[in-house]
C-alpha cells in the first residue's frame, strides 16, 4: 500500500529516471528555470512535464483545431489543421528523442507549443500581418508572447527557446529543440503531399522519380527515411545532424512543394481575399486597441472567427 512518503518521493524518482538519458540530453534538474519564480512546485511532474500540461490546457492550443495548415477553411475533415500538424510534429519529435535517448518530455513540450503564435489562414495570414504592422509579424516570436504574456504559462527557458527558434535562422540551444525544428519540416512536407493529393492538386505520379527513389512512395517510408538518417548522424553527438545528401533531398523536395503545391493556382485561389480580411481586421482593431492589441486579437483568431468578425465589421 503506497504511503505519504512514497508520494513525497515521486519527483525525486522522476529526476532519477532522467539520469539514464544521454549525456547530451537536457535534464530537468539542470533547467535554466522560468522567468518568474514559482512558490509552489508540482510534486508529480518534472519542469518539462509541467510545461506540457500548461500548453495542452491553454486556450491558444485549443484554437489550433480551427486554424489553417495549408488549405483554407477546408470542407474535407481529413485535411490537416494547425492542431493535427502539431500532433504529427510531436509524434516525430518524440520518436527521435526516444531513440537518441534525449529528454522526450522537453521535446514534446516544444513540439506542442511551437505553432501557438500562428495567425489564422496559415502563412497567408502571417504575411498579411507582417505587411500591415509597423515592426512586422513572425509566428515564432509571437508564440513566445502568447505563452508568456497572453496565456501567462510561465514556461521554462528551454521550452521558450525551442518555440522561438523552431523556424528561421535561430538554433535552439538544446538538442531537444533542434529535433523539433527538423521534425516540423519533416511533418509538413509529408502531410502536405497527402493533403495535396486528396485535394487533387497533384497526383502521386507527379512526384519526381528522384524523390520516390530516395524517400520511398508512402508517408511512412518518407518519414522513416529521414528519422533513420538523423539517428545515424546524431547518436552520441552534441548536435542534431543529417547527412548532406538527406539535407539536399529535403531542400529540393521543399522547393518542389512550393512550386507545385504552396504556390499552385488552386491553393492560392483565395489568398488575396484572405489577406484583405486579415488586413482589414487588423486596421479596424488597431483603432480600438492600438497596434499590439490588434496583433494579439487578430493573430489569436481561428479562421471561422476571423471570417465572422470581418462580416460583422463590414456591417458597421
N, C-alpha and C positions, 0 to 999 in steps of 0.2 A: 504494500500500500504506500503510495507516494506521501512524503511528509512535506511540511512547510520548508524545511531545509533544502529539500530537493528543488522546490520552486525557486528558492534564492540562488541556486547554483546553475540554473538553466543558461543564463547569459554567459557564465564562465565556460560552460560546456560548448556553447556555440563558438566562442573565441578559440577554444582548444581545437575544435574541428578545423578551423582556418589555418592552424599551424601546419597542417599536412599539405597546404597549397604550395604551388611553385614559389621559389624564392623571389620571382618577379611579380607575383600577384600582389594586389593592393589589399592588405588585411585591415579589418575593421579597427583593430586596436591602434593602428598607425594612421588612421584617418586624420586629415588636417582640420577636422571639425566643421562646425557650422558658423555662419556669420553672426548668428545670435546665440548666446549661451542659453541652454535649457536647464531648468532647475530639476526637472523630473525625467529620469531615464526609463526607457521601455525595458521591463525585466525579461521579456520573451523574444526580443528581436535585436539583432546587431544594428549598427548605424545604417548600413545599406539596405537591410530588410525594412527598417523604418521608412527609408526613402521610398521604397516600392509601395508600401501601404499608403503613404501620403499621396503619391502620384495617382494611384489607381482610384482613390476615393475623392479626387479633385473634380470640380465641375468642368475644368478645361479638358480633362481626359474623357469625360462622358460626351462632350460635344464633338469629339473626333469622329463619332459614328455618323455624323451628318455633314462632314466636310469632304470636299472633293479630293481624290487622289490624282486622277488624270481626266476622267470623263465627268462633265458637269451634270449635277443632279440626275444621276443615272436612273432609268426606269427598270433596268435589269438588276435584280437583287444580288446577282452573283458577281457583279463587278466590285472591285476593291474600293473601300473608303479609306480615309486617313487612319481610322481606327484599325481596320483589318491589316493595312500596311504596317502599322506599328506592331501588331502582334506577330506578323511574319518576321519583322526585323528582330524582335525579341527572341523568337524561336531559333533563328540562325545564330544570333549572338550567343545565346545560352549554350548551344551545341559547341560552338568554337571555344567558349570559356571552359566548358566541361572537359573537352579532350585536351586542352592545353593546360589544365589544372590551375586555372585562374579563378578569380572571385566571381562566381556566377550571379550572386546577389547584386553586386555593383553593376555588372554588365546588364542585367535585366532592368535595374532601376534607370540607367541611362537610356536604354532602348525604349522603355515605356514612356519616358519623358522627352525624347528627342524632338518630337514634332508638335509639342504643345503650343508653340508660338505661331503656327501656321494660320494664315488668313483664310477666309472662305474662298472657294473656287480654285484651290491648288496654287500653282505657281503664277497663274494669270492674276489672281487676286493679290499675290505678293508683289508682282510687278506693278500693278495699279497703285498700291500704297507706296511703293518705292518712288514712283514718279510724282505722286501727289504731295508727299510730305517734304518738309524742309530738309531734314537730315537723312532721308531715305528710310527704308524698312528692310530688315532681314529677319526671317522667321527664327533663326537660331538665337540671335541677340534678344529678340522679343520673348523667346521661350524662357530665357532666364528671368526676365521681368515678370512673366506670367507666374512662375512658381515662387519667386521671391517676394514680389510686391502685391500682385493682384490676388494670388491664392494664399500667400503667406505660409508656404510649406516649410521654409527654413531647412532646405536640403543640405547635405554635406557638400563640401567644396569639390570633392571628386565627382559627384553626380552633376553638379552645376557645370564643371569644366567639360564633362562629356557632352552635355546638352549644347553648350556654347560652341564646341569645336567639332560637332558631328558632321559639319559641312564647311566648305570654304577652305582657306589655306591653313587655318589653325590646326595644331596637332594636340590631341588630348595627352595629358601627362601620365595617365595610367594606361596600361595595356588593355584594360577592360574597355576604356573609352575608344581606343584605337580599333578594337574589334567592331564596335557599333558603327563606327564611321565607314568601315568597309562593308559590313553587313547591310547597311542601309542601301548601298548601291546594288549589292547582290540581289536584295529583295525586290527593289523597284524595277530593275531591268527585267527580271524574270517574270514577276507577276504582271508587269505591263505588257509583256509579249502575250501572255494568256488572255488578258482583257482585250487587247487589240485584235486578236483572232476572234474572240467572242463577239466583238463589235463589227467584225468584217472589214476592218481597216487594212489588215494584212492577212495572209494565209500562211500556213506552216511552210508551204513551198516557196514563199517569198524570202524566208530567212536564208541568207547566203550560205552556200555549202561549207565554206571555211569555218563558220561558227558552229554548224551542226557537227562537223567532224571533230572540232576541238572540244566543245562543251557537251555534246550529245543532243538528242532531239526532244527530251522532255524537261520540264521544270526541275524534277527531282535530280536528273543527271547533271543539269547545268549548275544547280546549287552545290551539289556534292563535289563537282569538279573543282570549284573554287575553294570549298572548305578543305579538301584534301591538299590543294596547293598551299593554302595558308598554314595548315598544320605542319607540313613538311618544312616550310621555310621559317616557322616561328617557334617551334617547340624548343624549350630551354633557351630562348633568346630574350633579350631585354627590349625587344621591339616586335610589333606585329608586321610581318612582311609577306609579300607574294613574289613569285618568280617574275622576271622581266617579261617572259613570254605570256604569262597569265594577265599581267597588267596591261600589256599591249592588246590582247584579245578583248579584255573588258572595256578598254577605252574605245576600241574600234566598234564593238557592239553598241556602246552608248552613242557614238556618233551616228551609227546606222539607225538607231531608235529615234534620235532627234529628227533625222531627215524623213523617216518613213512613218513614224507614229506621232511624236510630240508636235511636229510642225506640219502634219498631214492636214489637208484642207478640211476633212470631216472632223478631225479632233479640234481644230481651231475655228470651226464654223461660228461659234458664239462668243469668241474671245473678245471682240470689240464691245459686244453687248455687256459681257461680264465686267470688263474694265470700266465701262461707263457707270454701271451700277455701283461698283466699289468706290470709284472716284466721287460720284455724286453723294453717296452716303457719307464719305469722309468730309467733304466740304460742308454738308449740312450739319453734321455733329461737331465739326470744328467751331462753328459759330456758337454752338451751345456750350461745349465743354473745353474748348481750346484744343491745340494740336495733339498733345499727348493723350488727353481724354478721348478724343476721337479715334486715335490709333488703337487704344485699348479696347474701345467698344466695338469698332468695326472689325478688327482682327479677331476678336473673340466670337464673332457671329458664325453660325452654321450657314450653309448655302441657302437652305429654305428660309431661315430667319432673315438673311440679308435681302432675299427677293421680296419677302413680305414687308420688311421695313422700307424698302425702296418704293414699293407700291403705295405705302401709307404716306410717305413724304411727298410723293408726286401729286397726291390729292390735295395737299395743303397749298 
